[in-house]
Amino acid sequence: MMYGLQRAARMLLISWRINPLMWLIVDLKMQEMDGIQVIEGLKNIQPSIVGIVLTGYGSIPTAVKALKLGAYHYLTKPCQMAELETILKEVKDERNIHLRRVPDHYHGIVGKSQIIQNIIDTVQLVKDTSLPVLISGESGTGKELVARAIHFDSCRKENPFIAINCASLKPDLLENELFGHVKGAFTGATNCKDGLLKICDSGTLFIDEIADMDLVVQASLLRFIETGLFRPLGSTKEVKVNVRIVAAINKDIEEEVKMRRFRHDLYYRLNVCRVNILPLRERKEDIPLLMDHFLTTSPLVKDRTVTISSSAMEIFLFYHWPGNVRELFNLLGRVILMTKESMITKGHLVTFLPSALRKGHEKASSLKDIEKLHIVESLKAHGGNISATARAIGIDRRTLQRKITRYHIH
């Protein structure tokens, strides 16, 4: 039954590309699963579904349970059709107001999920302040994209936006890049060099992978954030600039602070404005829009029109995307580059499926087979740890345990 719910939800996701408003009216008492379980299961896969429970077995505890597990409303039988129509109109009006308020394309940020809408709301709140912003999220989720949106929709948009990656530079080089140096500061310093803070005056400096910044450099950055002043290497004079700092991290920054790999005082300075980008597997309703965006903007499809079949879309919606949006676009690009047809089908994906799905694909004649194969490979990758595997796949522990039993996985 759970597999049937997943397949139904994936098909709803495909139709969501046309109509982003979907509601579900279910009876409470049904065979195998009750209505509350159906709504809970579908909302785990597609959070935007609006669920209404209709039953003749009404009680206060049941109503509270239904609402806690994601139901929008709870009606007892017999209900008046006018009452149901009022609820559906209320759902439609609320959704239309929200969709008008938050666009599905905002400075390159694409999506209509509540997660993306919350990010856009946060960006619009903080964009014109001078406070630092900390963006956290897994690799490939689009942290620099959010940083660019903060800058290019702000009052600083006419001034420089410069990005630097801490993981790509040694501590002494990173310090030199940020603060610059004067002539004679060190062997080989034959000329003065302005650092990025000076070059970025009145603009935004995006510091990516800030957890990889050396503790000494962190101390210098902290002082700059607090005072707006910095001293180039070898100089005795301080320089004052107006630069907005936006930092990104793909690690657990609280854990980094706890392990003393990241300064707690710098953490408190950066963590004033926080934007958390959840992984793609937790907002799969955005996948169709992201794919449409890629298929209309990528240079790979400049001179052709490419569409995605329903069977291929199911594959894209099923996979848990450990590499997030970057991996999605990479896979789409490879398929388009190597495929001449105007429609991408499930058959085209065989060669390009990630290894966990590609292994034994000849044995996998259906999505059910692919799902079993994916679970087996994920369990192997996480040493049989149920909780870690469930988090990686994007489902809860109980659901994974049911699947392991159903597929006879040992």
Helices and strands as residue ranges (DSSP letters): H 2-16, E 23-27, H 35-45, E 50-55, H 60-68, E 71-76, H 81-101, E 105-106, E 109-110, H 114-126, E 133-137, H 143-152, E 161-165, G 166-168, H 171-179, E 180-181, E 193-194, H 196-199, E 204-208, G 210-212, H 215-227, E 229-230, E 239-240, E 244-249, H 253-258, H 264-270, E 273-277, G 280-282, G 284-286, H 287-297, G 299-301, E 307-308, H 310-318, H 324-338, E 343-344, G 346-349, H 355-358, G 361-363, H 367-381, H 386-393, H 397-406
